[in-house]
Amino acid sequence: MTVVRPREITPETIAEGRTRYLAHTDDLMVVVIDFADGPSAEPDPPHSHPHRQITYVAEGEVLFFVDGQPHKLGPGDLITVASDVPHSIQLLTQHARLVDTFTPTRSEFLKSE
């Protein structure tokens, strides 16, 4: 069992104005990403991965592109992304918090444990 308390850790900086922290089991991962670099004039470059993903918008508003199709999302909204489907986001507000769930675990997000 792992307990992650954001007030007790330093989130990992993944880019300027973007941080994340996470928890995982052998086959499931939850990643909290804070964006403080919006709004954006253009979406981030699309990416894909073999992991299945569900994203929950905890704060802010984003355009979430799945296979090129935009979906405007705000607090409380959820979106699913199948394996290997290109997706991206565009921040519509200065700050956004997304909670991503992945299966299987994204090993590239793990520091040496």
Sequence and secondary structure as in RCSB ss.txt:
>XXXX:A:sequence
MTVVRPREITPETIAEGRTRYLAHTDDLMVVVIDFADGPSAEPDPPHSHPHRQITYVAEGEVLFFVDGQPHKLGP
GDLITVASDVPHSIQLLTQHARLVDTFTPTRSEFLKSE
>XXXX:A:secstr
     GGGS  EEEETTEEEEEEE SS EEEEEEE S   SS    B  SSEEEEEEEES EEEEETTEEEEE T
T EEEE TT  EEEEE SS EEEEEEEES  GGG    
